[in-house]
């Protein structure tokens, strides 16, 4: 495994880290096997984004006896209510959730505490106001419960303000082939280098869409204010090529592919032994030049839904079924805890979405496709 210095933190991080979003809802056996296999193979940077009790309990078991082998993150403002992800800017709620996070993981600290998912200026202003979350993060650092402060988001404007604040040590944002032409991306990464802010690249596979077998795919423009991309791929894209592109970008120290099982972990860690020919992504760049707005990337930043709809999964199933509605997809839809028909079109999800997705229209489409004949 190759290691890089994470900006001014001085931490040596594995260039391939591990995102754990897709381990939420998995069996304890699977979570333990993925985490421990990753550590055994040199991964030492692990991003923990949720506050769900079962998720944290499973990760705690996976990390038992190995906490000091890893650089662990937490996200201030990522909470849950009634089993649903919920972002909050309340310092009180954030601190309460963070303390429970530490208790469930049986650790006294996180290495990096991220100010969670901030894209819009209004949100940034709330996060940085007096006695807001940024001050809370600084207080937790002073108390030894966080070694360094990070900032996660998708837009150039707020990310740039964060790194120029002098408070933020690490920036986490989407970096992938689909974002190659996003305006301002390269200048932002250069600014991180200038301020000695470490860069963690999330979404290296663009939510898995870069790896789809279809030559024609709709790429989501959720990274750094970019719009979505209508793409005709000139050739299949491999996980190794995706990671090689990400790790070739200025300032990037590590990337955190989400791995739901050992097979996906193997595909990501194939980067370690890949040849230069296998890593070559140069021929792919011409495919990533035009963007369109409004593509869902199933990130669930829109949650919580008052009607308990799993919006990301519903739209994911819809978009697959629009190509071909199979019995398997219908069964997956039927198994959802709340159907799209429960949508009251309150519009809260649309306000939260950082990518301009017309969520209520997607819900109507799902009702027509999955429930129209039922």
N, C-alpha and C positions, 0 to 999 in steps of 0.2 A: 504494500500500500504506500502511496505517496502522501506526504503530509505538507501542509503549507501553514504559514503563520497568519493567524486571524487578526490582521490589523494591529492596532495598538494594544489589544488584549495580551499579545504575546503567546496565546495558546496555539499549540501545534495541532491542527485539525486534519483528519483524513479527507482527501479530496472528494471521495464518495462518502457522504454521510447517509443518514436514514431518516426519512419522514415517516411518521407513525399514524397519519390520518386514516389510512386504509386498514390499520389494525384495530380500529374501533369496531366493536361488534363481533370480533373474531373470538374463537375459543381461547381459553388460557393456554392450552397446549400449543396452539399455533403461534400465539404471541411470544411465548417463551422460546420456541424453536427459532423464530425469525430473529429476535433480538440477540440471543446468545450466539447464533451462527454468524451474525453480522460482526459482533465483537470479536469472536474467534478469528475472523478473517480480516481484522485490522480496522474496522469501522469504529471510530471513537466519538463521532459527533451525532447526537440523536436529538431530534426535535419533537417535543411533546406539545401539542397544540390544544388539546381538549381538557375539560374538567369532569368528564363523566366518571362516576365512581368505579364502575366495572372496568373501564378503560385504564384508569390509574392503578387499580388493584392488580390487574394482569401485568402491567408494566412493572409494578413494584416487585412482583414475583420474578419477572424476567431479569431484573437488575439486582436481585438479592445476591450480595457478596461481590458485585461487580460495579458498584456505584463509582468507585474511584478510578475505574478504567475508562470512564466516558465523560465527555463534555455534554452536560444536560441543559436543556432549555425549558423555559416556561413562558406562558403568554399572559401578560397582565391585561385583563379585560375580556378574556375568553372564559365564559361561565356557562352554566347550564341551568335550565328550569324545566321541571317536569319531563326530563329525558331529552330535551331539545337544546341544541347549541344556541347560545345567546351571547352577543357582544354587548358589553356595557362600558360606559365611561364613568361610572360611579366609583370613586376611590374606595368607599366603604365596602361595596360589594366585591370589588376587585381584590382588596386585601383579604377579605374573608375567604374568597375562593382560592387565593394563592396559599394561604395558610393551610387550608384543607388539602390542597395539592401537595404541599411538602409533607404533611402528616401521612397521607396515603402512600407516598413514595418512600416514606421512612428515611428522609434526608433532611438536613438542616439548611440546605441552600441549593440554588441552581447556579450554573456557571454563567448563563446569559438569560436575562429577564427581558422579554420583548414587550414593547408597547404595541399592542395587537391591532393589526388590520386597519390602518388609517390611510384613507385616500383623499377625502374631500377637505377643502380648506376649513369649513365649519367644524368638522370633526377634529382636525388638527388643533384649531384654536381652543376647543374644549379640552383636549388632552393636555395642552400646555398652559392652561390658565392657572393662576395661583391656587395652591392646594389641590391641583388636579393630579392625573395619573403620572405625569412626568415627575412631579415632586414626590409622589409616593414611591416611584421606582428608585429615586435617589435616596430616599429614607431607608428603603429595604436594603439597598446596597451598603449604606453606612452601617446598618445593623448586621451585616455579614450574611444576609439571606439571599443576596444576589451578588455575584462577583463583578458582572458587567451589565450594561444596559444596551438593549437592541431596539430596533424599530422595524416593523413589518408593514408593507403596503404594496400598492400596485401602480402608483402614479409618480411621475417624475417630480412634480411640483412639491408635494408634501415630503417626499423622500429627501429632496435637496434641502429643504428647510430643516429637516431632522438632523442631517449630518452636519449642517452648518451651525447647529445650536451649540455644539461642543459637548453635549451631554451624551450623545449616542455613540457607542463604541462599535456596533455591528448593525449592518443593514441587511434585511432579508427581503428580496423581491423576486418576481418571476424573471428568469433569464432562460431563453430557449431559442431555437432556430426561428420559430414563428415570430419572435420579437425583434428579429434582426434589423428591420426597417423602422422600428418605433422611434419617432422623433424624440431626441433628447436622451436616449438610453446611453449612448456612448459617452456623452458629456457627463452624465450622472456617475457612471462608473469611474471616469477620470477624477471627478470631484471626490469620490470615496478614497481613491489613492492619495490625493492631495491632502486630505484630512486624516489619513491613516485609519480609516474606518473599514473594518473587515466586511466582505460581501459574502452572504450566503444565498445561493441561487435556488429558489424553489421552482416547482413546476417544470423540471427540465424536459419532460415529455409532453408538455402542454396538456395536462390532464389525460394523457394517453392517446390523444388524437394524432400526434406525430407518428405513432406506431401502427395506426390502423392500416389494414391491408389494402383498402380501396385507394385507387390512384387519385380520385377526386374526393376531397374532404373539405368541410368547413372548419377552419381553424379559429379558435377563440381569441379575441383581442383583449384579454384581461390583464395583460402585463403592461404596467407603466403608462396607462392612458392610451395605449394603442387601440385601434379598432380591429374588428374581426377580419379574417382573411379567407377569401375564396381561393382555394389552392388546388392545382393539378400537379401532383407530385410526378416528377420525371423518373423517379426510381423509389423503391421501398427505402424506408429509413429505419435504422437499427438503434437500439438503446445505446450502443457504444458510440455511434456517430453523434447522437444527441448529447451525451455527456462530454464527448471530446469538444464539441462546439462550445458548450457552457464553460468548460474549464479553460478554454482558450481566450475567454473574454477578459479584458483588463479588470484587475481588481478582484476577480472571483477567487475565493479561497476554498470553498466547498460547495457541494450541491446535495440536496436532500430528496432523492427520488422516493416516492411513496411505494412501499412494497407490502403487498397483502399476504404473501406466502413465500416459501423458499424458492420457488421457481422464478418469481419476479426478482428476488434478491440475487439469485445467480445471474440473471440477465443484466442487472446493474453492475455487479462486481466483475463481469466479464471484461469491463474496461481495464482492469488491472493488468491483464495479460495480453490485451489486444495489440495487434501489429499496427504500424503507422498506416498501412493501407486500409485496415479495418476502421481506423479512427477518422480517415479522410472524409470531411463533410463539404469540401470546397465546391463540389459539383451541385450541391443542393441549394446553395444560397440564392440562385436566380429564381427559385420557386417562391420566395417569400418577399414580395414587394408591394402588394396591394391589400388594403384593409377595408372591411365594412363593419358597421356597428351592430351591437345587439346580440352577440352570440353567447349562450350560456356555457360555462365551463364546469358546472356542477359543484361549485365551491361551497355552497350553502351559506354564504355571507348574508343571504336574504332572510335567514331564520332568526328567531323562532316564528313560526306561522301560528296565528291564533287558532286555526283549525287543525293544527298538528300535522299538516301535509309535509312530507319529505320532498321539498320542491326540487332539489337537485336530482334525486333519483327518479322522480316523476318525469322530468324533462329528459333525462338520459334515456329512459325507456321509450318515451315518445319519439325521440329522434332516431332511435334504432328501429322502432316499429314503423316509422314513416317510410323506411326503405322496404321492410317486409315484416308484417305482423305475424309472428309465429305463435304457436301454442305456448312455448316457453316464456315468451315476453308477456303474453296475456296472463299467464299464471303468476309471473313476478309482479305484474301490476295488481292482480287480485290480492296478493299477499301484503300489499302496502297497508300500514295501519290506518291511513286516511286517503281516500281517493280524491282526484282532482275536482270531482263534483262537489266536494265540501267547501271549495273556495268561495268566499263571500266577496271577492274583488275589493277588499279593503284598501289595497294599494301600498300597504306597509312594506311588503317585499320589494316592490319596485323602487321605493325610496332608498332602501338599503343596498340594492344591487349596484356594485361599482362599475358594471359593464354595459348598462343600458338595455338589459334584457326586458322584453315585454312579457313579464311573467304571467299576468292574468290571461293574455292571449294564448300563451302556451298551455295554461290549464284548460281553457276552452277546447283547444285542439286535442288534448288528452282525453277529455270527456267524450268528444265526438268519435275518436278512434277506438278507445278501449271500452267505453260504456254505451256507445250508440246502439249497439245490437244486443245489449244485455238488459 
